[in-house]
Amino acid sequence: MKKAGAHMRQTFQIIAYPNDKNRMIVPIEIYYRLKQISMLQHGLQNIPCDILSHHNKSDTIYLSSSIMKQFHLINHAPIILDIDTHTCHMNYLFGVFSHRSPQQTSYERLYQEMASVGHTHGFKTIFFSYHHIHSQTNSLTGVVWQEQKWKTIETDIPPVIYNRIPNRKIESHKKVQKIKQHLTTNSIIFNPDFFNKWQVYDDIINHERINYLLPDTTFHPSTQTIRHKLSQHPITLMSLKDDDTNHFYLEEVGGLLFVTHNYNSRQYYQDLEQFKQAFFPNGFQQYVLQDALDLMQHQGDPFYLRVHTNKTKQWQVSFLYGRKNIGNEIVNLDTLNLGRNIVKKVKELAIVLSKLLENMLPGTIGEIGFDIGIDQERRLWLLEVQAKPSWQVFYHPALATKTQDYFTSLFEFSLASISSFE
């Protein structure tokens, strides 16, 4: 850690030493600002404290074992100090990497709540984007939510960073890629990239323990293969480009081929060849063929379950809810009448998948979203895996109460990551 510039908030490393009194020993350079302090605060807890000075490294603060135990602090962790009249607030740094400032996003209210939850757990949450990074000084100028308003702050780059880049297009931007690469040199970024859907499929297909969850899948299908499958049952065709813009459901009815495009536009063709000429004159090389699933329905529409899992020390299910295929309408789980056994199976499956995928995928993974379908015979199917599950669900009245626990999980994961610095 380095000495801060004139306007930069300094980051300190805390080092424990054995003493049963509440003592904090700070560099002589900042002692004059702290000598009137009588209380030390971390999260919601505060304790009386004596302040002493030292002449060693200017970025090191020595804390007595008494303070370390009472606050459950992590030895060698980086912290930042906030000072008011008689209290010194001690916080870990937590970075949130997005494409723009919180005030410019639709998630501003959630980011405010996230920062407030972080504060209760002893974190200062700093929001920043790629153009806020100063690579040469390994620092950033971000914003924090403090006293009910956004304030600009310049600090060292946080040791743990939560990636909330919202889509693949922004993620693949050269400047974002360059900054992200720089951030990984000294920080843990969790959820580093969006998953490639078909790469994940390929990994799962080759894993004997979980490949039963996938519908029968053929990459780059030939016309003959599609014709053969269609003669047996309905099928789906999906783009290999890992987007949702081209999804076709094909079903033969009375000698005609009925096609539903992107879940809503339905028309018929005389045969497969006529459909191919209309949409695939160059063949199906950039597509994936799957057996269509006859999913359970709610009020006449097929639905699937979205499961969010978070890792703290272990993987846990944060919450789950229903979503309709058409329009992605959110459905409260209580209205689906699935029964406890199905819900229990889905939760158990999500935990198993989280553990396996964490080991199969690159980078540090702290949260995952799963789309799990249930067919008419109540068999479970894995439809999709998401690296950064959408936060839109937090605006749903029935699920808004889950946000505090969800954000708490992110900070607990950060604590586990900071512990690795010891």
N, C-alpha and C positions, 0 to 999 in steps of 0.2 A: 504494500500500500504506500501511497505517496503523500507528500504534504500538499494540502489544498491551496489553490490560488486564492486571491483576495476575495472573490465573490462566491467561491465554491464551498459547499458544505463538506467538511472533512469526514472521512470514514475512519473509524478506529477499530483496532483489533483488541478484543478483550482476552485477557489472560488471567486465569484463576491462581490464587496463592492461598495457602492454608492460614486461616484466621477466623476466629469465632465472633469477631465484631463486624458490624456493617461498615466496611471501609472501601472507598474508591480512591485509587492513586492515579492521578492524571498527569500528563506532561506539563512541565512548568509553563509552557507557552499558553496554555488555556486555563491554568489554575486561577488567574485573577478573575476570569469570568465565572468561575464555579465556586469560589471560596465562600459566598453567601448561601450556598445551597445547603438545605437541611434534610430534604426528602429526595428519594430516588424512585422513579416510577417506570414500570414495564408492563404494558397491557393495562389491565384494570387494577393491578396491585401496586401499592406504594409502601415504602419502608423508610424510617429515618436512617440517615447515612452521614458519616464523617468524610470530608474531602481532604486528601493529602496530595502532595506533588512529588514528581520524580524527574530526573534529568536523563533518562534513557531515551529510547526511540520516541519520536514525537507523534507516532501514530498508534501507540500502545497504551491501553488503559488496564491497570491491574485491579481486579475485583476480588474481595475476600471470599473464601469458600462459603461463608455465611450468606452473602448476597447471592452467589451463584445457586445455592440450594433453594433459597426462598423464591427466587424468580425462575428456577429451572432453566438457567441460561446454558448455552452451548459454548464450551471452551474454544477459544481461537476464532469465534464467529466475528464477522465484521458488523459494526453497529454505527448508528448515527445518533447524535445528541440534539435534543431540543431543550432550551432553557427558558423557564419563566421565573417569576420573582424568587421563589424559594425551592422550586422543584426542577430536577433534571429528568427529562423523559428519555429513556433509552430504547431505541427501536432497531430491529433488523431491517435491511433493505429488501424490497420485493419489487421486481420490475414487471411491467405489463407492456409487451411489444405489440403495437397495432399499426394501422396504416395512416392514422391521423389522431389529433388530440381528442380526448373524450368528449369535449363540448361539441365536436363536429360529427359525432356518431349517433346512431339511433339507440345505442346502449348507454347513454350518459347516466341515466338514473341508476342502472345496474352497476356501472363503474363506481358511482358514489357509494352505493351500498357495499360494494366489494372493499373499497378503501376503509369504510367504517368498521366492517367486520375485521379487516386486517389490523386496524388500530387496537381493537380489544384483545388481539392475540400478540401484540407487541411488534407490529410491522408498520413501517412507513411504505406505502404503496406508490410507486412512481410510474406514471404512464408516459410513454414516449413512442416516437415513430422513427423510421430510418434516417430522416433528415435532422434528428435531434442528437445524433451521435457525433462526438468529437474523437475520432480514431487516434489522433496523435497523442492526446492526453489521457486516453482511455476513460473518458468521462461523458456525461450526457446532460442536456438541459431538458428536463421533463416537467410534468405538472403533478401536484399532489392535491387531494381534497382535504382541506383543513379549515376549521371554523366556518363550515357551510359555504365555502367558496374554493375555486380553483386557484392555486398559487404556483408560480414558476419556481423551479428549484434546479440547481446544478450540483451534481454529485458524481462520485465514482460510478462506474457501471455496476449494477447490483450483481451479487454472486448467483442469484437464481432469478430466471426470467420466464414468465408465462407468455407463450406465443398465442396472440389472438389476431394474427393476420387473417382477414375474413374470407379470402377466396384464392383459388389457384392462380388466377391472372396476376393479382398483386404479388403473390408469393414468388412467381417466376420472374418478376421484374429484376433487371440486372442490379440496380442499386440496392434493392431489398436483399437480394442474394449476397451481395458483397458485404453489407452491414451484418447480416445474420452470420456469415462466416467469421467476421471479426468478433462478434459477441461470443461465439463458441470457444474462442481461445482461452478466456478466463472465467466464463460463466456456464452454469448449467441451464440450457434452454429446454423446457419440457414442452412436449408436443411440437417437435421441430418442423415437421412437414405434413401437408395433407397426404393421406394414404393414396396410393394408386390402387383403385378398386380391383383391377384384374390381377395385379401383382399379389395382393392379399388373397384373392381367390386361388391363385396358383399355389401359394404357400399352403393354404388350407387343404386343397385337393391332394397335396402330397403328404399330408399329415394324417396318419391312420386313425388317430384318436378322435378327430373332429370332422373328417371329410364327409361323413354321412349327413351332415347338416346342409350340404349344398345340393341344389337340384342338379340333375344330369346336365353337364355343361360341355359344349364343343366350341373351341376357338376356330376362327376362319372356316366356317362350315361350307361345304360344297352344296350346290343346288340339289344334288341327289340325296345328301344327308337330310336336308330340310324337308324334301318331299317325303322321304321315308318316315321321319318323325311325325310330320303332319298327318300321315295316314293312320297314326296310332292315337294321337291326342293333341290338344292345343300346345302351341309353343310361343316363346318370346324371342325377339331379336333385339340386342342392345349394342350400342356403339362401343368400340374399344377405346374411344377417346376419353373415356372416364367422365362422361357428362350425362345429364338426364334429358338431353334435347331430342334424342332419337330412341324411342322405346316403342316397339311394335309387338302387338299381341295378335297372333294368327290362329284362326280356327276354321276348319272345313265344316260347312253346314249345307246339306242338300246339294252337293256337287259344286257349290260356290265357295270361294275363299273370303271370309270376313276378316277385315284387318282393323284393329283399333290402334290409332297412333297417339302416343303420349297420353294414354288413359281416357281420351275424350272423343277425338274425331274418328268416327267409324264409317267405313265404306266397304263395298264388296268388289271382288274381281272374279273373272271367269275361271282363272286358275293361277298357279304360282308363277308361271312365265309372264303373265300380264302384270302381276304385282312387281315382279323383278324388273321389268322394263320401265315401270313407272318410277321406282325408287332406287334400284340397284343395277343399272345397265352394265356396270363393271364387275358385278358379282358381289359376294358377301365377305370379302377378305378382311374388311375392317370391322367386322361384327362378331358377336358371340351369340350362340344358340343355346337356349335353355328350355327344359321342360317347363311349361306354364303351371303355376300352382293354383289350386282351387282354395283360396283363402277364406277363412271365416268372415262373416259379414256383420255389419252393424247398421241397422236401418237401411238395408238394401245395398250398402257399399262395402267392398272388401277393405279390411284394415290390417295393420300389423302393429307390433309393439316396438316402441323406441325405449331402449334401456341405457341409462347413463351410469357408467362406473367411474369411480375415482380411486386413486391410490393414495393412502396415507402411509402407514407402515405396511398395510396389506390392502389388497383390492376389496372394494365394497360397492354395492349398488346404491347409488345416490337416489334415484327415483326411476319410475317407469310409467309410461302412459301409452294410450292408443293413438294411432294416426291413420287417417283414411288415405287410400291410394290417390283418390281424386281430390285435388286441392290441398292435400296435406293437412286437412282439418284435424285439430287436436281433439281427442276423445278421452274423457276422464275414465280411468281404469274401473271405477266403481260401477259405471253404467254398462260395462261389457259382460259382466256375469261369467267370468272365465272359471271361477272356482279357485280355491286356495292351492290345489295341487298343481295346476298349470302355472300359476304365478310363481310358486316356489321353484318349479323346474326351470322357468325362464331366468329367474335370479341366479340359481346355481350355475346354469349354463353360461351366463354372462361373466361370472367370476372365473370359471374355467377358461373361457376364451380370452379374458383379459390377461391372465397369467401366461398363457401360451403365446399370445401375440406380442406381449412385452418382450419375450425372449426371441421371437422371430423377426421383429421389426427393428430398423436402425433408430438410434437416438434414445432419449429419455422420455418415456411415455407416462403421463400423469393422469390422463382421463381418456375415455373411449366411449363412443356411442355405438350401439348395435341396433339394427332393425331386424326383428325376429318375427317371421310369419307363422301363423298356426293354420294348418289346412283343416278341411272338414272332418278328417279323421283324428284331429287334435295332435298331429305330428308337428314338431318344431322345425323351422327352416331358417337358416341364416341368409338374409337378403342383402345386407350392407354393413360395412364397418366404417365409422367416422372418427378421424383424428381430433376434430374440433366440433363436437356436436353443437347445434344451433342453440342460442340463448333465447330465441323467440318464445319458447315454452314458458319462460319465467314471467311473461306478461299475461299468461292465462290465469284467471281468478282462482281456479282450483289448485294451481301448482305454484303460485307466487310465494307461498309460505316456505317453499323448499330452498329458496335462494340463500338464506343465511347458512344453512348446513352445507350447502354445495360450496360456497366460498370458503367456509371453514376448512373443508377438505383440501382445498388448494393451498391454504397456508400451512396446514399440517404436513402436506407433501413437501412444501418448501422447507419446513423445519427438519424433516428427515434428510433432505438433500444437504442442508447446512451442516448437519451432524457429520456428514462424510468429510468435512474440512478438518475435523479434529485430528 
